[in-house]
Amino acid sequence: MTDTVLIVDDEDSVRRTFEDWLRTAGLGVRVVAAADAEAALRAAEQTPIDLAVLDWNLGSGSDGLRLLEDLVLFHPDIVAILVTGFAHQATPLDALRMGVRDYLDKSTDLTREAFVGAVRKQLDRIRPAKRQRELNRSLAAFREAVEKVLPIVRTSAALNDPVPLPAAVKSLLRFAGRAAGAADGALVIRHLSADGTETALAYGAEGQPLPLADLPFSRSLAASVVSRQEPAVLNDVGPAASGVLDLHPFEQQRTSLLAAPLPVGGGTVAVLELFDKPAPGFTDDDKRVVAAAAEVGADLIRQAVAERQTHRLLFDAVEAALRASTGVQEAMGGAADPGGPPPDAVMARLREGLDADANAVVDADTALGLVEAVRGLAVRHGPAAVAHCTRVVNDLRQLLDGLTGIG
Amino acid sequence: MSGPTVFDELFALLTPDRLLKDPRATGEGVSVAVIDSGVERAVLEEKFRAAGRPINPIDGAVFRPNEPAPRPYDGHQSSPHGTTVADIILTMAPRVRLYSADIFGPAGTCEVETVIAALRHAIDVWKVKVVNLSLGVPEHKLQQLPRRQLLHRAIEEAYFRDVLVFAAAHNEHPFTRSYPAAFAPPLISVDKGLFDDPLRFAYRLREHVEFQAHGRGYLGPFAREPATSWATPHLAGIAARILSLKPDLKPFEIKTVLYWLFRAGANGRPVTA
C-alpha cells in the first residue's frame, strides 16, 4: 500500500518545492499538500496520512504542533516532521510525545538532500509497523467474515450432504446384492483424519444411515475384512470370533455374510457387507463378483467421500484461520457484528463452491437464501424462533408427502 | 546303485512323528515376531490358560508411518487378523515367546517403511528367530524400485542374521513377486491348503511358492475360511517346534528339514489345494 505524505505550509513556494522534491525523489509516495490547518484536516479526513511534514508557523495563529494534535485524532499512528525557522520555539518533549520524529530548520540551509533524507528515514521506520497493522486489520476482517459465514457454510453443506453418499451406497449395494444373491447389505465407512479424529458411518441397502454400536474399529468386522485385503465369507457365524470381535446391530443375527474391502484410499476405509444368502450361503464365485463390484464401487464411494471431505477441508481451513486470528482479534479489541450480512466476496466464493457441487439437492442461491433467512431469524428472535421454523418446515413436508403420496 | 545310502537312512530317521511330535517340540526357547495388526493379549492368555497350556507373556510394539520410534504395546489389536495369526502359532507351538509388531495403518494396509522398521526392531531388539508376515504390502506400494529394493534388502538382512521369515503367498503377493527365483529368496513363502492334521504340510514348488500349509485358523471371525494368512503361521509354528529341539539351526537348514520331512513321507498331501 502506497504511503501518503501530507505537506502543510502556508508559503506557496515552499510547499511546491517540497512537493517537487518528494515527487522526484523516487520514494514511491503519494503527496498531499495543504496551505493551512483547515485544508490539512479536510485532506486527512478523506485520506489516510502516514507522515506529515508540518510548518511550525502556519499563520492565523495556528501552528504545526497544534495541527498535529488534531491530525492524531484522525490517524493515531501518524508521525510528523516539523519544519521551523525557530527551532528553539519547539517544545521537544511534547512534540515527541505527539508524534514529531524530526525537525528541519528553514533558517539554515535546508537542501533537497536533507529534506528527502529526513522523509526517507521516517518512511523506513513507518513501513514495517504499517505492514504489521495492515496484516492485523486484514486478519481481523477475515475473522469477522468467516465468523459470519461459517454457520451458513455448515448449514448449506448439511442441506446437500445426505444426498450423494447414500445414493452411491444404494447403487452399489443393489448391484452387489443382486449379483451375489444377498437378502440385505450395508456399507461401513471409517475415516481417520490427519489429527487422529475418527469418524464412522454405516448405510443400509436403501442408502439410509444405520445406527452403530459404540465399539472400537479394532474390534469391528470391518477392521477384520480390511486387514485381509480381500473378500471374505462367513457362512457359519459361530463362537470362534468371541473375544476378538464385536458386531454392530445390523450385523447381528445374520445367517451368512460376505464382506469385501473397498480400496477407497487416503485415511478412509470402506467395507461392503452382504447378508443372508439362503443355504448353502455365499460361494467363491460370489466373492469374485463382489471383488469386482468393490473395485467399481470404490470409485463411486471415493467420489462421494471426496465431496464430504471437500466440505470438511473447508471447515478445517476456516476453523484453522479462526484459531490463527484469535490473538489478532483480541488485540484489536473488535467484535464481529452478528447481525450484519457476510461480505459480498465471501458470499460469492461460497456460492461458487456450492454451484460446483453437482449432487446438490437445491441450487446454491436457494440454499443460501434459506439458511440466511434462518440465520436472520435466529439473530433477531433467538433459538425458539428457529425451532418453530423447523416445525413449520416439517409440517409442510408431511403435508406435501401426504398430497403427493411420497413417504 | 544297490542298497540304501546315507540319505535313505537320513530320510528314514527324519519323520514328522519323531520331530514334530517330540514332547520337547513345544516352541520353548524360540522367539517369534508376528508382524501384523496387533494381538489381543488377554483373549489368548485366557484361551490357553483355560486349555491347560499357559503361554509365555506376549510383548510387542506398535509401528506407525512417519513415527521414528514404536509406540508401546497396550495388549490390544488394531484388527482381529493379528490375533488369529498369533493364536495359530501358539496352537502349533504354545511355548514360544511371542512378540506382536502392530503395523496396521489407518487404511488397513501398511507402508513398506513400517514393515522394515518392524522387521529390524524384531531382529535387533527382540532378537527373534522367526518372523511371521501374514499382512502384506499392497503391490502398488512397491512399484517404485527403490522401495522394493529396500524391502528386499531388509529380508536379506534377516537371512544373514539367522532369522527365518515366513511370508504369506498368493497370486499377487508383493513379497514373493519381489524375488526372481523361488530357490533364491531368503524367506519361506507359504500357500494355503487343507490338511487333515495341521502339523502336516506340503512342498509344492511353483512360481514364487515353495510350501503349502493348513489354511484354517481357530480364533477370529474369518479363521475358518482358508487363507494364506492362516497357512503361514501354521508353518512358522512348525518351524518353531523344530527349533525348540535344535535352536541354532540356520534358515536354510530349517527349509531343508521342512523339505526332507515332506520328502521322507510326511504324508503332506493336502486334502484340497
Boltz contact constraints between the chains, C-beta under 6 A:
constraints:
  - contact:
      token1: [A, 192]
      token2: [B, 106]
      max_distance: 6.0
  - contact:
      token1: [A, 218]
      token2: [B, 77]
      max_distance: 6.0
  - contact:
      token1: [A, 218]
      token2: [B, 78]
      max_distance: 6.0
  - contact:
      token1: [A, 218]
      token2: [B, 79]
      max_distance: 6.0
  - contact:
      token1: [A, 223]
      token2: [B, 79]
      max_distance: 6.0
  - contact:
      token1: [A, 224]
      token2: [B, 79]
      max_distance: 6.0
  - contact:
      token1: [A, 224]
      token2: [B, 80]
      max_distance: 6.0
  - contact:
      token1: [A, 224]
      token2: [B, 221]
      max_distance: 6.0
  - contact:
      token1: [A, 226]
      token2: [B, 108]
      max_distance: 6.0
  - contact:
      token1: [A, 227]
      token2: [B, 37]
      max_distance: 6.0
  - contact:
      token1: [A, 227]
      token2: [B, 79]
      max_distance: 6.0
  - contact:
      token1: [A, 227]
      token2: [B, 81]
      max_distance: 6.0
  - contact:
      token1: [A, 227]
      token2: [B, 108]
      max_distance: 6.0
  - contact:
      token1: [A, 232]
      token2: [B, 222]
      max_distance: 6.0
  - contact:
      token1: [A, 232]
      token2: [B, 225]
      max_distance: 6.0
  - contact:
      token1: [A, 233]
      token2: [B, 225]
      max_distance: 6.0
  - contact:
      token1: [A, 240]
      token2: [B, 219]
      max_distance: 6.0
  - contact:
      token1: [A, 240]
      token2: [B, 223]
      max_distance: 6.0
  - contact:
      token1: [A, 241]
      token2: [B, 220]
      max_distance: 6.0
  - contact:
      token1: [A, 241]
      token2: [B, 221]
      max_distance: 6.0
  - contact:
      token1: [A, 243]
      token2: [B, 43]
      max_distance: 6.0
  - contact:
      token1: [A, 244]
      token2: [B, 40]
      max_distance: 6.0
  - contact:
      token1: [A, 244]
      token2: [B, 43]
      max_distance: 6.0
  - contact:
      token1: [A, 244]
      token2: [B, 80]
      max_distance: 6.0
  - contact:
      token1: [A, 244]
      token2: [B, 83]
      max_distance: 6.0
  - contact:
      token1: [A, 244]
      token2: [B, 220]
      max_distance: 6.0
  - contact:
      token1: [A, 245]
      token2: [B, 80]
      max_distance: 6.0
  - contact:
      token1: [A, 245]
      token2: [B, 221]
      max_distance: 6.0
  - contact:
      token1: [A, 267]
      token2: [B, 106]
      max_distance: 6.0
  - contact:
      token1: [A, 269]
      token2: [B, 107]
      max_distance: 6.0
  - contact:
      token1: [A, 269]
      token2: [B, 108]
      max_distance: 6.0
